[in-house]
Amino acid sequence: MKSTKILSLPKEKIKILLLEGIHENSLKSFEESGYTNVEYLKKSLNKDELIEKIKDVHLIGIRSKTNLTKEVLSHAKKLISIGCYSIGTNQVDLMFAKLNGMPVFNAPFSNTRSVAELVISECVFLIRGIPERNYSAHIGSWSKDASNSYEVRGKNIGIVGYGHIGSQVSILAESLGMNVYYYDIEKKLNLGNAKSCSSLDELLQISDIVTLHVPETELTKNMITSRELSLMKAGSCLINASRGTVVNIEDLSVALENKHISGAAIDVFPEEPNSNKEKFVSPLQKFQNAILTPHIGGSTIEAQANIAVEVSEKLIRYCDIGTTLGATNFVEISLTPNLNKQRYLHIHKNKPGVLNKITKVFTSRNLNIASQYLQTDPHIGYVIIDIDGRTDALEILSELKSIPETIKARVLL
């Protein structure tokens, strides 16, 4: 039997599409790993353009403006994996991607510091009344007095969502002398002197500043409405650097209008422009005591550089050796390089008897299985088999793909 130890596709033929001006560290990471067929665009694409582009792409990298819906992904017949160069992955239909054998990777840690620093700076600006004084100075007024201007030291900050970003805010806030309270639906370990609250209502009632750090889910949609705002202290402040659907903007406008809320800092909105050329419109624009920023919480040079490396390396490891560690929608398997063995990767529907069918492909040829890894969830199974000896890789790959439950199959050196 002729030996055909090959990659399922040579690296130079693996087509990579990077959108939305992802930091150029991503290009460097791919090139250093031998991936040279990279198309790099500084903009997002409309749906029709995206559908056309994605048809022959093997790896795609996006930020927050690109939506990989079921409709779009249904045209991605060659797509191996998706990289979200962001914390969130709500711009991707994760279930459809999983059922079609596409692990989705993101960067849950790389921009936490950037968001936390923005939140802390907004705490200081809001409680000092800086937005109004800044506006007054721009129009020629000189409002030099201490009215409604306070130190953050000794004030209560309430953090809703005590995850990676929320806990970073907690550390920075405590270092400024603030009293830290938090609420999370999951039990979390207190950092420093932070205290947990038993309910969102309790947190809202005791906080001078409330900052939101939750994902976008059915539970968090309209988490903050007129009811929650009415529970907050008169004269308190609200910060949202999480997701635009978490706060009802119209209700917040009313609370700012009647001065129950003395200031707000909003970085995310229910509807955001698709590009820098589109006009941004929000009912909050009329308020001098509202800091409005264009979804830039994680947009620092340091954060974008770190995200570019983290996500690219995850995509490369999956493409090179099959590791799915860090995937948000997929079973996780951590692998080492297979050295001189042939590695077969098989993603399949999780049905009884599939593993037996896969194994028979090799045992029927008297091939020694050096190692085998399997992880399943209710929907899919992911099996990795390393083979000793000389094999006809193309023939075996063809037989693996012919198994009815197969979603995707690849072979690596």
VMD Tcl script that draws the C-alpha trace (Angstrom):
set ca {
  {0.00 0.00 0.00}
  {1.38 3.39 -0.97}
  {2.01 5.79 1.87}
  {0.13 9.07 1.46}
  {0.79 10.81 4.76}
  {-0.66 14.23 4.03}
  {-2.50 17.09 5.56}
  {-6.15 17.10 4.54}
  {-5.17 20.42 2.95}
  {-1.70 22.02 2.68}
  {-1.34 25.14 4.82}
  {-0.79 27.40 1.84}
  {-4.18 26.33 0.48}
  {-6.08 26.92 3.71}
  {-7.93 30.16 3.04}
  {-8.30 32.57 5.95}
  {-10.55 35.64 5.98}
  {-9.99 38.32 8.64}
  {-12.55 41.14 8.83}
  {-13.10 44.43 10.67}
  {-9.48 45.51 10.97}
  {-8.38 42.86 13.46}
  {-4.99 43.83 14.92}
  {-2.12 42.90 12.61}
  {-0.71 40.57 15.26}
  {-3.20 38.10 13.81}
  {-1.47 38.21 10.42}
  {1.90 37.72 12.09}
  {0.64 34.71 14.06}
  {-0.73 32.97 10.97}
  {2.31 33.72 8.81}
  {4.74 32.47 11.47}
  {2.76 29.22 11.57}
  {2.93 28.76 7.80}
  {-0.51 30.07 6.84}
  {0.01 32.52 3.99}
  {-3.34 32.47 2.18}
  {-4.88 35.26 4.28}
  {-7.31 37.92 3.09}
  {-7.27 40.88 5.47}
  {-10.02 43.52 5.35}
  {-10.38 46.57 7.57}
  {-14.14 46.66 7.21}
  {-17.14 44.42 7.80}
  {-19.14 43.04 4.89}
  {-22.84 43.23 4.21}
  {-24.77 39.96 4.18}
  {-24.55 39.34 0.45}
  {-20.81 40.09 0.35}
  {-20.23 37.88 3.37}
  {-22.16 34.97 1.87}
  {-20.10 35.18 -1.30}
  {-16.78 35.41 0.54}
  {-17.46 32.64 3.05}
  {-18.19 30.00 0.42}
  {-14.53 28.99 0.00}
  {-13.09 30.09 3.36}
  {-11.62 27.57 5.84}
  {-11.04 29.92 8.79}
  {-12.76 33.25 9.47}
  {-11.96 35.95 12.02}
  {-14.51 38.60 12.99}
  {-15.16 41.23 15.63}
  {-18.57 42.47 16.80}
  {-20.08 43.95 13.64}
  {-20.14 40.77 11.56}
  {-23.12 38.48 12.14}
  {-22.57 34.84 11.25}
  {-26.19 33.77 11.15}
  {-27.57 30.39 10.18}
  {-28.27 31.79 6.72}
  {-24.68 32.96 6.27}
  {-23.09 29.83 7.74}
  {-25.22 27.55 5.57}
  {-23.10 28.74 2.61}
  {-19.80 28.01 4.43}
  {-19.28 24.46 3.18}
  {-15.49 24.53 3.70}
  {-15.40 26.38 7.01}
  {-13.34 24.57 9.67}
  {-13.50 27.06 12.53}
  {-14.56 30.60 13.55}
  {-12.56 33.13 15.56}
  {-14.39 35.89 17.43}
  {-11.75 38.52 18.18}
  {-13.78 39.76 21.14}
  {-15.11 38.66 24.52}
  {-18.62 37.91 23.28}
  {-19.74 35.37 20.69}
  {-23.39 36.41 20.37}
  {-22.68 37.54 16.79}
  {-22.46 33.86 15.80}
  {-25.21 31.22 15.67}
  {-23.30 28.94 18.02}
  {-25.62 25.95 17.83}
  {-25.72 25.91 14.03}
  {-21.93 26.23 13.97}
  {-21.55 23.30 16.37}
  {-23.96 21.05 14.51}
  {-21.93 21.71 11.36}
  {-18.58 20.94 12.98}
  {-17.31 24.50 13.42}
  {-15.70 25.26 16.82}
  {-15.95 28.94 17.78}
  {-13.06 30.52 19.68}
  {-12.96 33.90 21.43}
  {-10.80 35.90 23.84}
  {-12.58 36.00 27.19}
  {-9.67 37.53 29.11}
  {-7.58 39.73 26.83}
  {-9.48 43.02 27.13}
  {-10.80 42.75 30.67}
  {-8.31 45.31 31.96}
  {-9.20 47.81 29.24}
  {-12.92 47.63 30.04}
  {-12.29 47.80 33.78}
  {-10.12 50.90 33.44}
  {-12.78 52.65 31.36}
  {-15.41 51.85 33.99}
  {-13.27 53.17 36.85}
  {-12.51 56.39 34.96}
  {-16.22 56.84 34.31}
  {-16.94 56.34 38.03}
  {-14.66 59.29 38.82}
  {-16.02 61.48 36.02}
  {-19.67 60.85 36.86}
  {-19.43 61.32 40.61}
  {-17.41 64.52 40.12}
  {-19.95 65.89 37.62}
  {-17.25 66.23 34.98}
  {-19.46 65.67 31.89}
  {-21.59 68.77 32.65}
  {-18.60 70.90 33.60}
  {-16.78 69.83 30.44}
  {-19.78 70.84 28.34}
  {-20.07 74.18 30.14}
  {-16.41 74.99 29.52}
  {-16.82 74.20 25.81}
  {-19.63 76.75 25.49}
  {-17.78 79.42 27.48}
  {-19.24 78.99 30.98}
  {-17.01 78.86 34.07}
  {-18.74 76.63 36.63}
  {-16.08 76.56 39.34}
  {-17.77 75.18 42.45}
  {-17.98 71.95 44.43}
  {-21.73 71.37 44.18}
  {-22.67 67.79 43.28}
  {-18.99 66.87 43.09}
  {-17.73 64.03 45.28}
  {-14.78 61.73 45.84}
  {-15.21 58.06 44.98}
  {-13.47 57.11 48.22}
  {-16.00 55.74 50.67}
  {-18.76 55.42 48.07}
  {-20.57 52.17 47.31}
  {-20.04 50.62 43.89}
  {-22.42 47.84 42.89}
  {-21.13 45.39 40.28}
  {-23.73 43.32 38.45}
  {-21.93 40.27 37.06}
  {-18.77 39.26 38.94}
  {-16.92 37.57 36.10}
  {-13.60 38.44 34.50}
  {-14.37 42.14 34.01}
  {-16.54 42.62 37.08}
  {-13.84 41.19 39.35}
  {-11.21 43.44 37.76}
  {-13.44 46.46 38.42}
  {-13.77 45.21 42.00}
  {-10.01 45.17 42.53}
  {-9.46 48.63 41.02}
  {-12.42 50.16 42.86}
  {-11.27 48.85 46.23}
  {-7.80 50.27 45.60}
  {-9.49 53.69 45.31}
  {-11.15 53.22 48.68}
  {-14.61 52.31 47.39}
  {-16.91 49.87 49.15}
  {-17.51 47.04 46.70}
  {-20.75 45.09 46.45}
  {-21.63 42.62 43.74}
  {-24.45 40.42 42.53}
  {-24.09 37.34 40.33}
  {-26.49 34.50 39.59}
  {-23.63 32.09 40.29}
  {-21.77 31.87 43.57}
  {-18.40 33.60 43.21}
  {-15.39 33.96 45.48}
  {-15.14 37.44 47.01}
  {-11.99 39.32 46.07}
  {-10.51 41.56 48.74}
  {-13.27 43.05 50.89}
  {-16.01 42.80 48.27}
  {-19.39 41.70 49.61}
  {-22.00 39.72 47.72}
  {-25.64 40.74 47.60}
  {-28.48 38.24 47.75}
  {-30.44 39.94 44.98}
  {-30.17 42.57 42.27}
  {-32.70 44.71 44.13}
  {-30.51 44.74 47.25}
  {-27.50 45.85 45.24}
  {-29.41 48.62 43.46}
  {-30.72 50.05 46.73}
  {-27.32 50.39 48.45}
  {-25.09 51.50 45.55}
  {-23.95 55.02 44.69}
  {-22.72 53.73 41.32}
  {-24.03 50.65 39.53}
  {-21.95 49.06 36.77}
  {-23.17 46.22 34.56}
  {-21.01 43.31 33.37}
  {-23.34 40.57 32.17}
  {-23.65 38.63 28.90}
  {-26.56 39.01 26.51}
  {-29.15 36.35 27.36}
  {-32.90 36.12 27.76}
  {-32.38 36.70 31.48}
  {-30.39 39.91 31.00}
  {-32.49 41.51 28.26}
  {-34.05 44.66 29.76}
  {-32.51 43.82 33.10}
  {-32.55 47.53 33.94}
  {-35.91 49.19 33.33}
  {-37.92 51.91 35.08}
  {-38.57 49.55 37.97}
  {-34.89 48.86 38.65}
  {-33.92 52.50 38.11}
  {-36.52 53.57 40.69}
  {-34.87 51.28 43.24}
  {-31.52 53.01 42.82}
  {-30.56 55.79 45.20}
  {-31.66 59.28 44.19}
  {-28.61 60.90 42.62}
  {-26.80 57.64 41.89}
  {-25.07 56.79 38.60}
  {-25.34 53.95 36.09}
  {-22.63 52.49 33.86}
  {-23.21 49.93 31.11}
  {-20.22 48.46 29.30}
  {-21.74 45.00 28.80}
  {-24.46 44.60 26.15}
  {-26.82 47.15 24.65}
  {-29.99 45.19 25.35}
  {-29.38 45.06 29.11}
  {-30.63 48.62 29.75}
  {-33.92 50.04 28.51}
  {-32.62 53.29 27.03}
  {-36.01 55.03 27.02}
  {-36.50 54.32 30.72}
  {-32.99 55.55 31.47}
  {-33.75 58.76 29.57}
  {-36.76 59.38 31.82}
  {-34.65 58.75 34.95}
  {-32.04 61.24 33.73}
  {-34.72 63.75 32.77}
  {-36.26 63.74 36.24}
  {-32.76 63.70 37.80}
  {-33.37 60.55 39.84}
  {-30.22 59.28 38.12}
  {-27.54 61.98 38.26}
  {-25.35 60.57 35.49}
  {-24.82 57.65 33.16}
  {-22.00 56.22 31.08}
  {-23.12 54.00 28.21}
  {-20.69 52.21 25.89}
  {-23.14 49.76 24.28}
  {-26.51 50.37 22.68}
  {-29.49 48.29 21.48}
  {-28.87 49.54 17.95}
  {-25.39 50.53 16.82}
  {-24.10 51.78 13.45}
  {-22.59 49.11 11.20}
  {-19.69 51.37 10.27}
  {-17.99 54.60 11.33}
  {-19.67 56.34 8.38}
  {-23.20 55.71 9.63}
  {-24.86 58.27 11.88}
  {-25.33 57.35 15.53}
  {-28.69 58.29 17.06}
  {-29.76 57.84 20.67}
  {-32.26 59.52 22.99}
  {-29.39 59.93 25.47}
  {-27.60 62.44 23.26}
  {-29.54 65.37 24.73}
  {-28.20 64.82 28.25}
  {-25.06 66.69 29.28}
  {-24.58 64.30 32.21}
  {-24.40 61.21 29.99}
  {-21.06 59.87 28.75}
  {-21.68 58.10 25.44}
  {-18.88 56.10 23.87}
  {-18.98 54.05 20.63}
  {-18.55 50.50 22.01}
  {-14.87 51.05 22.80}
  {-14.62 49.38 26.21}
  {-12.10 46.85 24.95}
  {-10.67 49.04 22.21}
  {-7.17 49.79 23.40}
  {-4.03 48.99 21.47}
  {-2.90 46.60 24.19}
  {-6.22 44.74 24.30}
  {-6.57 44.40 20.53}
  {-2.98 43.19 20.23}
  {-3.54 40.56 22.92}
  {-6.87 39.45 21.45}
  {-5.30 39.05 18.01}
  {-2.65 36.69 19.36}
  {-4.97 34.73 21.67}
  {-7.68 33.96 19.11}
  {-5.28 33.33 16.24}
  {-3.30 30.86 18.32}
  {-6.49 28.97 19.21}
  {-7.46 28.75 15.53}
  {-3.96 27.60 14.61}
  {-3.85 24.92 17.33}
  {-7.19 23.57 16.20}
  {-6.17 23.55 12.56}
  {-2.72 22.08 13.27}
  {-3.38 19.47 15.95}
  {-7.14 19.39 16.62}
  {-7.15 21.03 20.07}
  {-10.53 22.55 20.94}
  {-9.55 23.93 24.34}
  {-11.24 27.31 24.75}
  {-14.03 26.69 22.24}
  {-17.30 28.27 23.37}
  {-19.70 25.97 21.53}
  {-17.78 22.71 21.30}
  {-16.57 19.78 23.35}
  {-13.09 20.58 24.66}
  {-10.09 18.33 24.09}
  {-6.50 19.37 24.79}
  {-3.99 17.62 22.53}
  {-0.24 17.55 21.96}
  {1.33 17.38 18.48}
  {1.13 13.88 17.01}
  {4.82 13.79 16.02}
  {5.35 10.89 13.56}
  {1.85 9.50 13.67}
  {-1.11 10.15 11.44}
  {-3.96 11.89 13.24}
  {-7.56 11.54 12.12}
  {-10.15 14.02 13.40}
  {-13.80 13.04 13.20}
  {-16.81 15.16 14.19}
  {-20.10 13.30 14.16}
  {-23.68 13.29 15.37}
  {-23.81 11.79 18.85}
  {-25.63 8.55 18.13}
  {-25.00 5.03 19.48}
  {-22.50 2.91 17.59}
  {-20.62 5.69 15.76}
  {-17.34 5.14 17.61}
  {-17.48 1.45 16.71}
  {-17.90 2.34 13.03}
  {-14.93 4.71 13.19}
  {-12.72 2.18 14.95}
  {-13.56 -0.53 12.40}
  {-12.18 1.65 9.61}
  {-8.74 1.17 11.18}
  {-8.97 -2.30 12.71}
  {-10.22 -3.76 9.42}
  {-6.83 -2.73 7.99}
  {-4.89 -4.20 10.94}
  {-3.71 -0.72 11.91}
  {-2.55 -0.06 15.45}
  {-4.40 2.76 17.19}
  {-1.67 4.43 19.23}
  {-4.07 6.72 21.06}
  {-7.69 7.68 20.95}
  {-9.53 10.66 22.46}
  {-13.29 11.17 22.58}
  {-15.56 13.84 24.00}
  {-19.29 14.12 23.48}
  {-22.18 16.36 24.36}
  {-25.89 15.73 23.71}
  {-25.49 16.78 20.07}
  {-22.03 15.85 18.75}
  {-19.04 13.64 19.32}
  {-15.44 14.56 18.58}
  {-12.93 11.72 18.28}
  {-9.19 11.92 17.57}
  {-7.29 8.79 16.57}
  {-3.50 8.58 16.18}
  {-2.28 5.72 14.00}
  {1.04 3.87 13.91}
  {2.44 2.62 10.63}
  {1.91 3.37 6.96}
  {-1.60 4.15 5.81}
  {-3.40 5.32 2.73}
  {-4.74 8.51 4.29}
  {-7.00 9.49 1.41}
  {-8.69 6.09 1.32}
  {-9.25 6.05 5.08}
  {-10.49 9.64 5.09}
  {-12.96 8.82 2.34}
  {-14.30 5.87 4.33}
  {-14.61 7.97 7.49}
  {-16.58 10.59 5.59}
  {-18.92 7.88 4.27}
  {-20.10 7.03 7.79}
  {-23.69 8.38 7.79}
  {-23.34 10.29 11.08}
  {-20.19 12.14 9.94}
  {-20.25 15.94 10.10}
  {-16.60 16.64 9.30}
  {-13.39 14.59 9.04}
  {-9.75 15.59 8.55}
  {-6.35 13.94 8.59}
  {-3.10 15.44 9.88}
  {0.49 14.25 9.62}
}
mol new
graphics top color blue
foreach p $ca { graphics top sphere $p radius 0.5 }
foreach p [lrange $ca 0 end-1] q [lrange $ca 1 end] { graphics top cylinder $p $q radius 0.2 }
display resetview
